[in-house]
């Protein structure tokens, strides 16, 4: 019976929901980058868009579970205000605050997508760029405050996913710069190519 109780303890639930939230945010971020950097063909775009949106929602929901369960943690003892107001926690205020900001960022990005028609494409796009710092805040939060981060498998997971998002972000920035450069030069040469 103790095994079943331990499996659903506050400590286990918050660890599992936090890591699950991070992995869904990683998946959503990678799918979003792929959509914007022409790494996929038009036939695959609906599937990748569905992965992007669904993973973003699940990342947000598991993040909500992660924070909510911490209210019942007797070991550290977070209050509601410490979880909702960034950088006010007694324990690890910076790292806890980064987790809170990452959660709010995910909420803003999802909300802006749901309100894209009302906000307009330009505001939506600017708001959507918050996904990058939001992802990296969740990476730092999980890597430095997560109790499993002492284990090589967790370090490898955070390292691999972080490098993948960093490399894809760099590639997306490069291709965006290249397309803008070609658009500026297109009137001179009369042609436009895409990477």
N, CA, C and O of each residue as an XYZ file, in Angstrom:
780
protein
N       0.814     -1.200      0.000
C       0.000      0.000      0.000
C       0.858      1.265      0.000
O       0.490      2.262     -0.622
N       1.998      1.232      0.693
C       2.869      2.403      0.734
C       3.380      2.773     -0.648
O       3.580      3.952     -0.940
N       3.597      1.761     -1.518
C       4.061      2.031     -2.881
C       3.062      2.878     -3.653
O       3.459      3.795     -4.372
N       1.761      2.587     -3.516
C       0.720      3.359     -4.211
C       0.630      4.772     -3.642
O       0.454      5.734     -4.389
N       0.752      4.898     -2.321
C       0.701      6.226     -1.699
C       1.910      7.058     -2.116
O       1.784      8.248     -2.404
N       3.093      6.420     -2.145
C       4.300      7.127     -2.562
C       4.213      7.581     -4.013
O       4.716      8.647     -4.368
N       3.566      6.761     -4.859
C       3.453      7.100     -6.284
C       2.637      8.367     -6.489
O       2.841      9.083     -7.469
N       1.710      8.652     -5.572
C       0.872      9.838     -5.706
C       1.167     10.880     -4.624
O       0.322     11.722     -4.319
N       2.357     10.819     -4.054
C       2.725     11.796     -3.041
C       2.918     13.164     -3.690
O       3.084     13.272     -4.905
N       2.895     14.193     -2.871
C       3.115     15.564     -3.363
C       4.454     15.647     -4.078
O       4.567     16.222     -5.160
N       5.464     15.061     -3.450
C       6.823     15.129     -4.004
C       6.896     14.479     -5.383
O       7.458     15.057     -6.313
N       6.331     13.279     -5.518
C       6.355     12.564     -6.797
C       5.497     13.274     -7.836
O       5.893     13.396     -8.995
N       4.333     13.738     -7.426
C       3.422     14.407     -8.369
C       4.018     15.701     -8.894
O       3.922     15.988    -10.087
N       4.629     16.482     -8.021
C       5.187     17.753     -8.491
C       6.390     17.526     -9.400
O       6.592     18.264    -10.365
N       7.189     16.506     -9.093
C       8.336     16.189     -9.959
C       7.855     15.714    -11.321
O       8.339     16.178    -12.353
N       6.901     14.789    -11.322
C       6.404     14.225    -12.580
C       5.683     15.274    -13.426
O       5.879     15.335    -14.639
N       4.854     16.094    -12.791
C       4.113     17.107    -13.554
C       5.043     18.200    -14.070
O       4.839     18.718    -15.167
N       6.061     18.554    -13.292
C       7.015     19.567    -13.745
C       7.808     19.097    -14.947
O       7.966     19.834    -15.920
N       8.307     17.869    -14.882
C       9.092     17.343    -15.999
C       8.206     17.120    -17.224
O       8.634     17.368    -18.352
N       6.977     16.653    -17.010
C       6.046     16.458    -18.125
C       5.720     17.795    -18.780
O       5.671     17.895    -20.006
N       5.498     18.819    -17.964
C       5.240     20.159    -18.491
C       6.413     20.630    -19.346
O       6.222     21.141    -20.450
N       7.622     20.454    -18.829
C       8.812     20.876    -19.573
C       8.915     20.160    -20.916
O       9.192     20.792    -21.936
N       8.692     18.841    -20.923
C       8.825     18.087    -22.172
C       7.755     18.481    -23.189
O       8.027     18.518    -24.389
N       6.544     18.775    -22.720
C       5.514     19.251    -23.646
C       5.871     20.641    -24.187
O       5.661     20.913    -25.369
N       6.406     21.519    -23.337
C       6.822     22.846    -23.815
C       7.967     22.724    -24.818
O       8.019     23.473    -25.794
N       8.875     21.794    -24.585
C       9.955     21.529    -25.537
C       9.381     21.093    -26.883
O       9.762     21.617    -27.930
N       8.464     20.130    -26.844
C       7.853     19.619    -28.073
C       7.105     20.724    -28.811
O       7.202     20.829    -30.034
N       6.365     21.542    -28.084
C       5.630     22.648    -28.698
C       6.580     23.664    -29.322
O       6.328     24.166    -30.417
N       7.670     23.963    -28.623
C       8.648     24.937    -29.124
C       9.317     24.428    -30.392
O       9.453     25.171    -31.365
N       9.734     23.174    -30.389
C      10.381     22.589    -31.570
C       9.420     22.583    -32.764
O       9.805     22.940    -33.877
N       8.175     22.179    -32.528
C       7.191     22.156    -33.619
C       6.940     23.567    -34.145
O       6.802     23.762    -35.352
N       6.880     24.555    -33.245
C       6.681     25.942    -33.666
C       7.840     26.459    -34.500
O       7.634     27.142    -35.503
N       9.054     26.135    -34.086
C      10.235     26.562    -34.851
C      10.216     25.918    -36.228
O      10.515     26.570    -37.228
N       9.864     24.643    -36.281
C       9.823     23.950    -37.568
C       8.780     24.574    -38.496
O       8.991     24.662    -39.705
N       7.661     25.002    -37.926
C       6.625     25.644    -38.746
C       7.145     26.948    -39.351
O       6.846     27.262    -40.503
N       7.906     27.691    -38.592
C       8.347     29.003    -39.034
C       9.634     29.019    -39.828
O       9.993     30.058    -40.381
N      10.347     27.896    -39.905
C      11.642     27.917    -40.577
C      11.701     27.063    -41.833
O      12.783     26.779    -42.347
N      10.561     26.661    -42.317
C      10.453     25.902    -43.566
C      11.215     24.575    -43.530
O      11.721     24.121    -44.556
N      11.295     23.960    -42.357
C      11.950     22.657    -42.243
C      11.018     21.507    -42.607
O      11.447     20.358    -42.711
N       9.749     21.824    -42.799
C       8.778     20.781    -43.138
C       8.037     21.177    -44.409
O       7.948     22.359    -44.742
N       7.504     20.179    -45.120
C       6.766     20.486    -46.347
C       5.316     20.829    -46.020
O       4.860     20.636    -44.893
N       4.617     21.325    -46.991
C       3.238     21.791    -46.796
C       2.288     20.681    -46.362
O       1.333     20.942    -45.630
N       2.533     19.444    -46.802
C       1.649     18.340    -46.426
C       1.739     18.038    -44.926
O       0.748     17.651    -44.305
N       2.921     18.215    -44.355
C       3.124     17.900    -42.936
C       2.710     19.049    -42.017
O       2.571     18.854    -40.810
N       2.514     20.239    -42.574
C       2.233     21.405    -41.727
C       1.010     21.245    -40.820
O       1.096     21.611    -39.648
N      -0.126     20.716    -41.298
C      -1.271     20.554    -40.390
C      -0.963     19.643    -39.196
O      -1.425     19.890    -38.082
N      -0.181     18.591    -39.439
C       0.174     17.668    -38.350
C       1.085     18.359    -37.350
O       0.868     18.271    -36.141
N       2.105     19.046    -37.852
C       3.062     19.730    -36.975
C       2.367     20.867    -36.219
O       2.663     21.103    -35.048
N       1.454     21.566    -36.878
C       0.696     22.624    -36.199
C      -0.152     22.036    -35.067
O      -0.232     22.615    -33.983
N      -0.783     20.886    -35.322
C      -1.571     20.228    -34.287
C      -0.692     19.813    -33.099
O      -1.091     19.971    -31.945
N       0.503     19.283    -33.385
C       1.453     18.917    -32.320
C       1.853     20.164    -31.545
O       1.895     20.148    -30.314
N       2.145     21.236    -32.257
C       2.558     22.504    -31.644
C       1.492     23.022    -30.667
O       1.795     23.360    -29.523
N       0.269     23.075    -31.130
C      -0.814     23.618    -30.304
C      -1.175     22.687    -29.147
O      -1.337     23.134    -28.012
N      -1.299     21.406    -29.438
C      -1.683     20.441    -28.395
C      -0.611     20.330    -27.323
O      -0.922     20.326    -26.132
N       0.645     20.239    -27.734
C       1.739     20.145    -26.764
C       1.827     21.417    -25.922
O       2.129     21.347    -24.731
N       1.569     22.571    -26.522
C       1.569     23.827    -25.764
C       0.503     23.825    -24.668
O       0.762     24.230    -23.535
N      -0.696     23.365    -25.021
C      -1.774     23.294    -24.030
C      -1.440     22.310    -22.911
O      -1.635     22.617    -21.735
N      -0.939     21.130    -23.274
C      -0.595     20.139    -22.248
C       0.554     20.636    -21.375
O       0.559     20.394    -20.168
N       1.526     21.327    -21.971
C       2.613     21.897    -21.180
C       2.088     22.890    -20.157
O       2.519     22.900    -19.004
N       1.152     23.725    -20.593
C       0.536     24.704    -19.693
C      -0.256     24.004    -18.579
O      -0.126     24.363    -17.409
N      -1.072     23.010    -18.938
C      -1.894     22.313    -17.945
C      -1.050     21.548    -16.928
O      -1.347     21.579    -15.733
N      -0.009     20.867    -17.385
C       0.866     20.169    -16.440
C       1.656     21.167    -15.590
O       1.983     20.879    -14.439
N       1.962     22.340    -16.155
C       2.591     23.391    -15.346
C       1.664     23.873    -14.246
O       2.108     24.175    -13.138
N       0.369     23.946    -14.552
C      -0.624     24.342    -13.548
C      -0.704     23.295    -12.430
O      -0.793     23.638    -11.251
N      -0.672     22.023    -12.816
C      -0.671     20.953    -11.816
C       0.594     21.044    -10.956
O       0.538     20.931     -9.731
N       1.720     21.247    -11.613
C       3.013     21.348    -10.924
C       2.980     22.425     -9.842
O       3.379     22.182     -8.703
N       2.508     23.603    -10.201
C       2.431     24.695     -9.227
C       1.388     24.457     -8.159
O       1.620     24.743     -6.985
N       0.236     23.935     -8.558
C      -0.857     23.711     -7.592
C      -0.480     22.696     -6.528
O      -0.790     22.880     -5.351
N       0.184     21.632     -6.934
C       0.564     20.582     -5.989
C       1.578     21.108     -4.972
O       1.609     20.645     -3.832
N       2.405     22.072     -5.378
C       3.388     22.640     -4.452
C       2.744     23.324     -3.249
O       3.390     23.502     -2.216
N       1.488     23.702     -3.378
C       0.776     24.292     -2.234
C       0.637     23.294     -1.083
O       0.463     23.689      0.070
N       0.715     22.006     -1.402
C       0.547     20.963     -0.382
C       1.875     20.369      0.069
O       1.908     19.381      0.803
N       2.968     20.981     -0.377
C       4.296     20.493     -0.024
C       4.645     20.919      1.403
O       4.791     22.109      1.681
N       4.778     19.949      2.299
C       5.123     20.245      3.692
C       6.617     20.478      3.891
O       7.029     21.067      4.890
N       7.433     20.012      2.932
C       8.881     20.120      3.093
C       9.359     21.562      2.887
O      10.048     22.119      3.742
N       8.991     22.166      1.747
C       9.379     23.560      1.470
C       8.277     24.503      1.912
O       8.553     25.519      2.549
N       7.047     24.186      1.588
C       5.914     24.985      2.031
C       5.722     26.295      1.294
O       5.875     27.367      1.879
N       5.390     26.217      0.017
C       5.117     27.424     -0.770
C       3.721     27.950     -0.462
O       2.782     27.175     -0.281
N       3.594     29.264     -0.405
C       2.273     29.876     -0.264
C       1.752     30.217     -1.662
O       2.514     30.196     -2.628
N       0.481     30.526     -1.771
C      -0.113     30.887     -3.050
C       0.557     32.127     -3.630
O       0.835     32.178     -4.828
N       0.817     33.118     -2.797
C       1.454     34.347     -3.289
C       2.875     34.079     -3.760
O       3.323     34.697     -4.727
N       3.599     33.173     -3.103
C       4.964     32.847     -3.533
C       4.969     32.177     -4.905
O       5.909     32.338     -5.683
N       3.914     31.429     -5.189
C       3.833     30.752     -6.481
C       3.310     31.673     -7.584
O       3.678     31.517     -8.748
N       2.459     32.623     -7.225
C       1.854     33.497     -8.236
C       2.663     34.769     -8.511
O       2.622     35.304     -9.619
N       3.396     35.251     -7.508
C       4.173     36.484     -7.677
C       5.639     36.101     -7.848
O       6.259     35.598     -6.911
N       6.197     36.331     -9.029
C       7.578     35.910     -9.292
C       8.577     36.510     -8.304
O       8.460     37.665     -7.894
N       9.550     35.700     -7.938
C      10.711     36.087     -7.131
C      10.380     36.429     -5.680
O      11.160     37.116     -5.021
N       9.238     35.964     -5.170
C       8.874     36.252     -3.782
C       8.972     35.025     -2.877
O       8.734     35.133     -1.674
N       9.316     33.869     -3.425
C       9.396     32.650     -2.613
C      10.591     32.728     -1.665
O      11.632     33.288     -2.007
N      10.427     32.165     -0.484
C      11.531     32.106      0.479
C      12.616     31.137      0.015
O      13.805     31.377      0.225
N      12.198     30.047     -0.616
C      13.136     29.038     -1.096
C      13.396     29.247     -2.592
O      12.468     29.217     -3.401
N      14.651     29.455     -2.946
C      15.052     29.628     -4.347
C      14.195     30.675     -5.069
O      13.530     30.342     -6.050
N      14.196     31.927     -4.608
C      13.292     32.924     -5.203
C      13.517     33.165     -6.697
O      12.553     33.336     -7.443
N      14.762     33.180     -7.137
C      15.042     33.428     -8.566
C      14.535     32.257     -9.412
O      13.823     32.455    -10.396
N      14.905     31.049     -9.024
C      14.530     29.873     -9.820
C      13.034     29.608     -9.782
O      12.443     29.218    -10.790
N      12.420     29.817     -8.625
C      10.967     29.676     -8.537
C      10.290     30.739     -9.386
O       9.302     30.463    -10.067
N      10.822     31.956     -9.344
C      10.279     33.050    -10.150
C      10.372     32.781    -11.642
O       9.463     33.132    -12.394
N      11.474     32.155    -12.081
C      11.603     31.800    -13.498
C      10.535     30.791    -13.902
O       9.995     30.863    -15.005
N      10.231     29.853    -13.012
C       9.157     28.893    -13.295
C       7.811     29.583    -13.418
O       7.020     29.265    -14.306
N       7.550     30.539    -12.515
C       6.294     31.291    -12.566
C       6.201     32.105    -13.851
O       5.158     32.120    -14.504
N       7.287     32.780    -14.215
C       7.287     33.581    -15.450
C       7.111     32.703    -16.685
O       6.437     33.096    -17.637
N       7.710     31.524    -16.673
C       7.546     30.599    -17.790
C       6.083     30.183    -17.923
O       5.556     30.080    -19.031
N       5.435     29.945    -16.783
C       4.014     29.580    -16.786
C       3.170     30.720    -17.357
O       2.302     30.483    -18.196
N       3.418     31.955    -16.911
C       2.671     33.105    -17.422
C       2.925     33.319    -18.915
O       2.021     33.687    -19.664
N       4.159     33.083    -19.329
C       4.500     33.232    -20.748
C       3.718     32.233    -21.594
O       3.176     32.585    -22.642
N       3.665     30.981    -21.132
C       2.895     29.966    -21.860
C       1.430     30.383    -21.959
O       0.800     30.214    -23.003
N       0.895     30.926    -20.870
C      -0.498     31.379    -20.876
C      -0.707     32.503    -21.890
O      -1.687     32.482    -22.636
N       0.195     33.481    -21.930
C       0.072     34.593    -22.881
C       0.166     34.125    -24.328
O      -0.581     34.590    -25.189
N       1.078     33.211    -24.589
C       1.246     32.710    -25.961
C      -0.005     31.946    -26.406
O      -0.477     32.124    -27.529
N      -0.534     31.102    -25.529
C      -1.753     30.352    -25.861
C      -2.933     31.303    -26.037
O      -3.708     31.167    -26.983
N      -3.066     32.259    -25.133
C      -4.159     33.221    -25.215
C      -4.076     34.048    -26.497
O      -5.093     34.298    -27.145
N      -2.865     34.472    -26.858
C      -2.716     35.269    -28.083
C      -3.087     34.459    -29.314
O      -3.616     35.007    -30.281
N      -2.816     33.165    -29.287
C      -3.185     32.312    -30.424
C      -4.694     32.174    -30.530
O      -5.251     32.184    -31.628
N      -5.350     32.046    -29.386
C      -6.814     31.951    -29.396
C      -7.468     33.253    -29.822
O      -8.584     33.247    -30.342
N      -6.780     34.374    -29.604
C      -7.325     35.697    -29.936
C      -6.648     36.315    -31.157
O      -6.712     37.529    -31.348
N      -6.001     35.493    -31.985
C      -5.214     36.014    -33.094
C      -6.024     36.920    -34.021
O      -5.530     37.959    -34.460
N      -7.246     36.538    -34.317
C      -8.056     37.352    -35.236
C      -8.352     38.728    -34.642
O      -8.384     39.721    -35.369
N      -8.568     38.792    -33.332
C      -8.857     40.074    -32.686
C      -7.594     40.913    -32.506
O      -7.634     42.136    -32.633
N      -6.483     40.259    -32.212
C      -5.235     40.981    -31.959
C      -4.569     41.450    -33.248
O      -3.908     42.489    -33.269
N      -4.742     40.696    -34.306
C      -4.036     40.979    -35.550
C      -2.751     40.185    -35.607
O      -2.180     39.828    -34.577
N      -2.304     39.914    -36.811
C      -1.127     39.052    -37.012
C       0.145     39.640    -36.418
O       0.974     38.899    -35.889
N       0.316     40.955    -36.493
C       1.555     41.566    -35.997
C       1.679     41.422    -34.477
O       2.738     41.042    -33.978
N       0.608     41.722    -33.742
C       0.623     41.599    -32.278
C       0.762     40.135    -31.884
O       1.493     39.803    -30.951
N       0.051     39.254    -32.604
C       0.151     37.823    -32.328
C       1.585     37.346    -32.491
O       2.098     36.606    -31.652
N       2.230     37.770    -33.572
C       3.600     37.329    -33.845
C       4.563     37.831    -32.766
O       5.422     37.082    -32.301
N       4.421     39.087    -32.375
C       5.282     39.631    -31.318
C       5.068     38.891    -29.996
O       6.026     38.577    -29.291
N       3.806     38.618    -29.668
C       3.501     37.893    -28.435
C       4.032     36.463    -28.514
O       4.508     35.915    -27.520
N       3.949     35.872    -29.689
C       4.400     34.488    -29.869
C       5.904     34.353    -29.675
O       6.388     33.281    -29.312
N       6.642     35.423    -29.912
C       8.089     35.381    -29.703
C       8.455     35.167    -28.232
O       9.580     34.776    -27.920
N       7.502     35.425    -27.330
C       7.740     35.176    -25.902
C       7.940     33.687    -25.618
O       8.452     33.320    -24.561
N       7.541     32.838    -26.551
C       7.710     31.395    -26.352
C       9.184     31.029    -26.169
O       9.498     30.089    -25.439
N      10.086     31.757    -26.821
C      11.511     31.441    -26.713
C      12.053     31.702    -25.305
O      12.609     30.790    -24.694
N      11.907     32.927    -24.772
C      12.371     33.105    -23.391
C      11.584     32.254    -22.402
O      12.135     31.808    -21.396
N      10.297     32.025    -22.676
C       9.490     31.171    -21.803
C      10.043     29.761    -21.729
O      10.132     29.176    -20.649
N      10.417     29.217    -22.883
C      11.002     27.874    -22.901
C      12.318     27.852    -22.133
O      12.541     26.970    -21.304
N      13.188     28.817    -22.407
C      14.505     28.808    -21.765
C      14.408     29.057    -20.258
O      15.236     28.554    -19.499
N      13.403     29.828    -19.816
C      13.193     29.985    -18.374
C      12.780     28.659    -17.743
O      13.212     28.329    -16.638
N      11.937     27.897    -18.452
C      11.532     26.592    -17.910
C      12.722     25.634    -17.885
O      12.831     24.810    -16.977
N      13.610     25.733    -18.867
C      14.813     24.902    -18.901
C      15.699     25.198    -17.684
O      16.121     24.279    -16.982
N      15.976     26.479    -17.439
C      16.819     26.868    -16.301
C      16.144     26.469    -14.991
O      16.796     25.948    -14.086
N      14.840     26.713    -14.891
C      14.074     26.351    -13.697
C      14.203     24.855    -13.399
O      14.540     24.468    -12.280
N      13.935     24.029    -14.393
C      13.987     22.579    -14.191
C      15.389     22.074    -13.919
O      15.587     21.213    -13.062
N      16.360     22.603    -14.641
C      17.735     22.130    -14.507
C      18.340     22.493    -13.151
O      19.072     21.696    -12.565
N      18.041     23.678    -12.658
C      18.710     24.153    -11.446
C      17.924     23.950    -10.152
O      18.515     23.941     -9.073
N      16.608     23.786    -10.241
C      15.838     23.584     -9.014
C      15.233     22.187     -8.948
O      14.834     21.733     -7.876
N      15.162     21.512    -10.073
C      14.562     20.174    -10.103
C      15.359     19.177     -9.277
O      16.583     19.113     -9.384
N      14.673     18.409     -8.465
C      15.366     17.455     -7.588
C      15.993     16.305     -8.367
O      16.899     15.644     -7.860
N      15.531     16.053     -9.587
C      16.110     14.981    -10.396
C      17.323     15.444    -11.187
O      17.992     14.621    -11.811
N      17.623     16.728    -11.179
C      18.709     17.273    -11.994
C      20.084     16.800    -11.551
O      21.067     17.011    -12.260
N      20.166     16.173    -10.407
C      21.440     15.625     -9.946
C      21.801     14.342    -10.696
O      22.955     13.914    -10.679
N      20.816     13.732    -11.349
C      21.043     12.460    -12.032
C      21.488     12.689    -13.478
O      21.004     13.603    -14.144
N      22.418     11.850    -13.959
C      22.903     12.008    -15.348
C      21.797     11.956    -16.398
O      21.859     12.699    -17.377
N      20.777     11.093    -16.226
C      19.719     11.002    -17.233
C      18.966     12.321    -17.355
O      18.597     12.719    -18.460
N      18.729     13.015    -16.219
C      18.015     14.297    -16.261
C      18.906     15.376    -16.875
O      18.435     16.195    -17.664
N      20.179     15.380    -16.520
C      21.112     16.339    -17.100
C      21.216     16.147    -18.610
O      21.260     17.117    -19.368
N      21.255     14.879    -19.040
C      21.309     14.587    -20.479
C      20.039     15.044    -21.177
O      20.097     15.586    -22.281
N      18.884     14.829    -20.536
C      17.607     15.239    -21.127
C      17.544     16.756    -21.277
O      17.212     17.262    -22.349
N      17.863     17.486    -20.199
C      17.837     18.946    -20.276
C      18.886     19.465    -21.262
O      18.617     20.384    -22.035
N      20.078     18.873    -21.229
C      21.137     19.311    -22.144
C      20.776     19.095    -23.600
O      20.942     19.988    -24.431
N      20.279     17.900    -23.905
C      19.922     17.575    -25.297
C      18.786     18.455    -25.802
O      18.862     18.999    -26.903
N      17.740     18.595    -25.005
C      16.599     19.397    -25.449
C      16.988     20.874    -25.575
O      16.565     21.553    -26.511
N      17.791     21.366    -24.635
C      18.229     22.759    -24.701
C      19.076     23.048    -25.934
O      18.903     24.074    -26.591
N      19.998     22.126    -26.243
C      20.857     22.282    -27.428
C      20.009     22.229    -28.700
O      20.236     22.999    -29.633
N      19.030     21.314    -28.735
C      18.168     21.213    -29.915
C      17.402     22.509    -30.156
O      17.354     23.003    -31.283
N      16.804     23.059    -29.102
C      16.043     24.304    -29.265
C      16.982     25.450    -29.618
O      16.647     26.286    -30.458
N      18.152     25.501    -28.988
C      19.122     26.550    -29.317
C      19.566     26.486    -30.775
O      19.623     27.511    -31.454
N      19.882     25.278    -31.259
C      20.319     25.106    -32.647
C      19.203     25.452    -33.624
O      19.438     26.133    -34.623
N      17.984     24.983    -33.339
C      16.854     25.285    -34.221
C      16.517     26.784    -34.209
O      16.148     27.350    -35.239
N      16.645     27.412    -33.050
C      16.405     28.859    -32.963
C      17.432     29.611    -33.798
O      17.091     30.540    -34.530
N      18.703     29.200    -33.683
C      19.754     29.821    -34.499
C      19.493     29.648    -35.980
O      19.677     30.582    -36.761
N      19.062     28.446    -36.377
C      18.749     28.180    -37.774
C      17.581     29.037    -38.243
O      17.604     29.578    -39.348
N      16.566     29.158    -37.404
C      15.405     29.970    -37.780
C      15.793     31.440    -37.937
O      15.348     32.105    -38.873
N      16.611     31.938    -37.034
C      17.058     33.331    -37.141
C      17.868     33.531    -38.417
O      17.712     34.545    -39.097
N      18.736     32.567    -38.746
C      19.553     32.657    -39.954
C      18.683     32.658    -41.209
O      18.873     33.490    -42.095
N      17.723     31.723    -41.287
C      16.880     31.669    -42.480
C      15.998     32.915    -42.598
O      15.740     33.388    -43.705
N      15.540     33.443    -41.473
C      14.755     34.682    -41.507
C      15.583     35.845    -42.012
O      15.108     36.653    -42.811
N      16.818     35.932    -41.549
C      17.730     36.992    -42.007
C      18.017     36.837    -43.493
O      18.059     37.824    -44.228
N      18.217     35.588    -43.939
C      18.537     35.328    -45.341
C      17.379     35.720    -46.255
O      17.591     36.316    -47.311
N      16.148     35.383    -45.846
C      14.970     35.730    -46.651
C      14.822     37.249    -46.733
O      14.540     37.780    -47.807
N      15.010     37.959    -45.614
C      14.915     39.426    -45.631
C      15.975     40.029    -46.535
O      15.703     40.982    -47.265
N      17.180     39.480    -46.491
C      18.263     39.978    -47.352
C      17.922     39.770    -48.814
O      18.149     40.654    -49.640
N      17.375     38.597    -49.141
C      17.011     38.308    -50.529
C      15.864     39.195    -51.000
O      15.815     39.580    -52.168
N      14.937     39.522    -50.091
C      13.838     40.414    -50.472
C      14.356     41.810    -50.778
O      13.869     42.474    -51.693
N      15.344     42.252    -50.008
C      15.937     43.582    -50.270
C      16.684     43.595    -51.595
O      16.690     44.601    -52.304
N      17.318     42.463    -51.926
C      18.114     42.390    -53.158
C      17.287     41.967    -54.367
O      17.759     42.101    -55.497
N      16.081     41.466    -54.172
C      15.253     40.951    -55.260
C      14.987     41.978    -56.354
O      15.080     41.635    -57.533
N      14.655     43.238    -56.008
C      14.418     44.200    -57.089
C      15.643     44.411    -57.977
O      15.513     44.730    -59.159
N      16.826     44.233    -57.404
C      18.052     44.419    -58.180
C      18.268     43.259    -59.142
O      18.603     43.460    -60.309
N      18.071     42.031    -58.633
C      18.354     40.861    -59.469
C      17.123     40.365    -60.218
O      17.242     39.670    -61.228
N      15.942     40.721    -59.723
C      14.708     40.287    -60.376
C      14.253     38.902    -59.996
O      13.281     38.393    -60.553
N      14.949     38.274    -59.041
C      14.515     36.938    -58.627
C      14.636     36.810    -57.105
O      15.373     37.542    -56.444
N      13.878     35.848    -56.587
C      13.844     35.611    -55.139
C      13.879     34.107    -54.895
O      13.082     33.360    -55.462
N      14.804     33.669    -54.053
C      14.909     32.242    -53.736
C      14.681     32.050    -52.252
O      14.920     32.957    -51.455
N      14.218     30.868    -51.883
C      13.965     30.551    -50.481
C      14.868     29.401    -50.064
O      15.158     28.517    -50.871
N      15.312     29.403    -48.821
C      16.169     28.318    -48.350
C      15.400     27.013    -48.214
O      15.975     25.995    -47.828
